[in-house]
């Protein structure tokens, strides 16, 4: 089961004209979560769910667990915006606010793991990277063969 959708690959006339090349944009802002991140997080969650995980734990945002019917606990730092916390709570995640940085939140998250919990790292996990690679698989099925691919490597928030 995938949690992401296939997104369009569209030509950008403005960028193409600017550099005199055929520039295409993969519109992952159309993902249900509004971000490419669901590709990786969704893949990792589905993988762990298939292996019997009873809960997900992360030190960053995410709503993939809700879609799989598995409880999600997210540890965020005190600097997390009320809007971000509200979005997590709206998706029924249990939110724990701890520490002044992601590093401190991550340390707490690691300390409360159980044997039935799958830890979903927000960025440093091979499962995430495999999930993100589905974007390349989608491009490969089109007639467009890029010379170069530039992609996002960070969050935002």
C-alpha positions in Angstrom: 0.0 0.0 0.0 1.3 3.4 -0.9 0.3 6.6 0.9 1.4 8.9 -1.9 -0.2 9.6 -5.2 1.5 9.8 -8.6 2.0 13.5 -9.4 2.2 15.3 -12.7 5.5 16.2 -14.4 4.9 19.5 -16.1 7.0 21.8 -18.3 7.9 25.2 -16.9 7.9 27.6 -19.8 9.4 30.4 -17.6 12.3 28.3 -16.4 12.8 26.6 -19.7 13.0 30.0 -21.5 15.3 31.4 -18.8 18.0 28.7 -19.4 17.1 27.6 -22.9 16.5 24.0 -21.7 13.4 21.8 -21.3 12.7 22.2 -17.5 10.1 20.0 -16.0 8.7 20.2 -12.4 7.3 17.2 -10.5 4.3 18.6 -8.6 4.6 16.9 -5.3 2.9 19.8 -3.6 -0.2 18.0 -4.8 0.5 15.1 -2.4 -2.3 14.6 0.2 0.2 15.9 2.8 1.2 18.8 0.6 4.8 17.6 0.5 7.1 15.0 -1.1 7.8 13.7 2.4 4.8 11.4 2.3 6.6 9.3 -0.3 9.4 8.3 2.1 7.4 8.4 5.4 4.6 6.4 3.8 7.0 3.8 2.5 8.7 3.4 5.8 5.4 3.2 7.7 3.9 0.7 5.3 7.2 -1.4 5.6 7.0 -1.4 9.4 3.3 -2.0 9.4 3.9 -5.1 7.2 6.3 -6.3 9.8 3.8 -6.0 12.6 4.5 -2.6 14.2 1.8 -1.7 16.7 2.8 2.0 16.9 4.9 4.6 15.2 7.2 7.0 17.0 9.0 10.0 15.4 10.9 13.1 16.4 9.3 15.1 13.6 5.9 15.7 12.0 4.0 13.2 9.9 0.6 11.7 9.5 1.3 8.4 7.7 0.3 6.3 10.7 -3.3 7.5 10.8 -3.7 6.3 7.2 -2.6 2.8 8.2 -4.8 2.8 11.4 -1.7 2.6 13.7 -1.2 5.0 16.6 1.4 7.7 16.1 3.4 9.5 18.8 5.5 12.5 17.7 8.1 14.3 19.9 8.7 17.9 18.8 10.8 20.7 20.3 9.4 23.7 22.0 10.2 25.8 18.9 7.5 23.9 16.9 4.8 26.2 15.7 1.3 25.9 17.2 0.1 25.4 13.6 2.3 22.4 13.1 1.3 20.9 16.4 -2.3 21.5 15.5 -2.0 19.7 12.2 -0.4 16.7 14.0 -3.2 16.6 16.6 -5.8 17.0 13.9 -4.5 13.7 12.4 -4.8 12.2 15.9 -1.1 12.0 16.6 -0.1 12.1 20.3 2.3 15.1 20.4 4.9 15.4 23.1 6.7 18.8 23.3 10.2 18.5 24.7 13.5 20.3 24.5 14.7 23.4 22.7 15.9 21.7 19.6 15.1 18.7 17.3 18.2 16.9 18.8 16.7 17.1 22.3 13.3 15.9 21.0 14.9 13.1 19.2 16.8 11.9 22.3 13.6 11.7 24.2 11.8 9.9 21.3 14.6 7.3 21.3 14.3 6.8 25.0 10.6 6.0 24.9 10.7 3.3 22.2 9.3 -0.1 22.9 9.7 -3.4 21.0 6.4 -2.9 19.3 7.2 0.6 18.2 8.7 1.5 14.8 10.8 4.6 14.9 10.3 6.7 11.8 13.4 8.9 11.5 12.4 12.2 9.8 15.3 12.2 7.3 18.1 9.7 7.9 16.7 6.3 7.0 17.2 4.1 3.9 13.5 3.3 3.9 12.7 7.0 3.4 15.1 7.3 0.5 13.6 4.2 -1.2 10.1 5.8 -0.8 11.4 9.1 -2.2 12.8 7.3 -5.2 9.3 6.5 -6.4 9.4 10.0 -7.9 12.2 8.9 -10.2 10.3 5.7 -11.1 7.3 7.9 -12.2 9.5 10.2 -14.3 11.0 7.1 -16.0 7.6 6.0 -17.2 7.2 9.3 -19.2 8.7 10.2 -22.6 10.9 12.8 -20.8 14.5 11.8 -20.2 16.2 14.4 -18.0 19.9 15.2 -18.2 19.9 16.4 -14.6 17.5 16.1 -11.6 17.4 18.7 -8.9 15.4 17.9 -5.8 14.5 19.1 -2.3 16.5 17.7 0.5 14.9 19.4 3.5 11.7 20.1 5.2 10.6 23.6 5.6 8.3 24.3 8.4 
